[in-house]
């Protein structure tokens, strides 16, 4: 099959525009609706288009690896990519983990206050989330364990009830 640049190039350009714009929107926290999902999932089309574009333009692609300038630029981005896998700080946990742990360790009476509900309503919301509390002095950690993901799921059920 001969690859036709008449459709490969517009596919590459169109998918680049989508990924670039949604990426900028996400960077500045202006993304709404399906921007994040479009960016994450449709970037696969961009990668495929890039692959086809490379195959259709294999000679210029190879030439980039034969010059000092080309190798230097490729090397710089390869180093940046490698550095992006290094942990930012000790522990490397996302910043949202600390408040979840704090709420998870707090007595459920405190969680009720933070959620702006009375203890009975909290009990009801927890029950709907599959968690049974027997005392306001228990913590979420007492009920679901150390797993921050499970604590976050239960807190989400408590804070977003009927929204």
For each residue, the residues with C-beta under 8 A, 3 or more apart:
1:
2:
3: 8 52 55 56
4: 7 8 56
5: 8 9 56 57
6: 9 10
7: 4 10 11
8: 3 4 5 11 12 49 52 53 56
9: 5 6 12 13 53
10: 6 7 13 14
11: 7 8 14 15 45 49 52
12: 8 9 15 16 46 49 50 52 53
13: 9 10 16 17
14: 10 11 17 18
15: 11 12 18 19 42 43 45 46 49
16: 12 13 19 20 46 49
17: 13 14 20 21
18: 14 15 21 22 38 39 42 46
19: 15 16 22 23 39 42 43 46
20: 16 17 23 24
21: 17 18 24 25
22: 18 19 25 26 31 35 36 38 39
23: 19 20 26 27 39
24: 20 21 27 28
25: 21 22 28 30 31 32 35
26: 22 23 29 30 31 35 36 39
27: 23 24
28: 24 25
29: 26
30: 25 26
31: 22 25 26 35 36 39
32: 25 35
33:
34: 37 38
35: 22 25 26 31 32 38 39
36: 22 26 31 39 40
37: 34 40 41
38: 18 22 34 35 41 42
39: 18 19 22 23 26 31 35 36 42 43
40: 36 37 43
41: 37 38 44
42: 15 18 19 38 39 45 46
43: 15 19 39 40 46 47
44: 41 47 48
45: 11 15 42 48 49
46: 12 15 16 18 19 42 43 49 50
47: 43 44 50 51
48: 44 45 51 52
49: 8 11 12 15 16 45 46 52 53
50: 12 46 47 53 54
51: 47 48 54 55
52: 3 8 11 12 48 49 55 56
53: 8 9 12 49 50 56 57
54: 50 51 57 58 61
55: 3 51 52 58
56: 3 4 5 8 52 53
57: 5 53 54 60 61
58: 54 55 61 62
59: 62 63
60: 57 63 64
61: 54 57 58 64 65
62: 58 59 65 66
63: 59 60 66 67 70
64: 60 61 67 70 71 74
65: 61 62 70 71 74
66: 62 63 70 71
67: 63 64 70 71
68: 71 72
69: 72 73
70: 63 64 65 66 67 73 74
71: 64 65 66 67 68 74 75
72: 68 69 75 76
73: 69 70 76 77
74: 64 65 70 71 77 78
75: 71 72 78 79
76: 72 73 79 80
77: 73 74 80 81
78: 74 75 81 82
79: 75 76 82 83
80: 76 77 83 84
81: 77 78 84 85
82: 78 79 85 86
83: 79 80 86
84: 80 81
85: 81 82
86: 82 83
87: 90 91 92
88: 92
89: 92
90: 87
91: 87
92: 87 88 89
93: 97 98
94: 97
95: 98
96: 99 100 152
97: 93 94 100 101 148
98: 93 95 101 102
99: 96 102 103
100: 96 97 103 104 148 151 152 155
101: 97 98 104 105 148 151
102: 98 99 105 106
103: 99 100 106 110 111 114 140 151 155
104: 100 101 139 140 141 148 151 155
105: 101 102 139 140 141
106: 102 103 110 111 114 139 140
107: 110 111 136 137 138 139
108: 111 112 119 122 126 133 135 136 137 138 139 140
109: 112 113 119 136 137
110: 103 106 107 113 114
111: 103 106 107 108 114 115 122 140 155 158
112: 108 109 115 117 118 119 121 122 136
113: 109 110 116
114: 103 106 110 111
115: 111 112 122 125 158 159
116: 113
117: 112 121 122 125 158
118: 112 121 122
119: 108 109 112 122 123 136
120: 123 124
121: 112 117 118 124 125
122: 108 111 112 115 117 118 119 125 126 133 158
123: 119 120 126 127 133
124: 120 121 127 128
125: 115 117 121 122 128 129 157 158 161
126: 108 122 123 129 131 132 133 143 154 157 158
127: 123 124 130 131 132
128: 124 125 157 161
129: 125 126 153 154 157 158
130: 127
131: 126 127 140 143 144 154
132: 126 127 143
133: 108 122 123 126 136 138 143
134: 138
135: 108 138
136: 107 108 109 112 119 133
137: 107 108 109
138: 107 108 133 134 135 142 143
139: 104 105 106 107 108 142 143
140: 103 104 105 106 108 111 131 143 144 151 154 155
141: 104 105 144 145 146 151
142: 138 139
143: 126 131 132 133 138 139 140 154
144: 131 140 141 147 150 151 154
145: 141 150
146: 141
147: 144 150 151
148: 97 100 101 104 151 152
149: 152 153
150: 144 145 147 153 154
151: 100 101 103 104 140 141 144 147 148 154 155
152: 96 100 148 149 155 156
153: 129 149 150 156 157
154: 126 129 131 140 143 144 150 151 157 158
155: 100 103 104 111 140 151 152 158 159
156: 152 153 159 160
157: 125 126 128 129 153 154 160 161
158: 111 115 117 122 125 126 129 154 155 161
159: 115 155 156
160: 156 157 163
161: 125 128 157 158
162:
163: 160
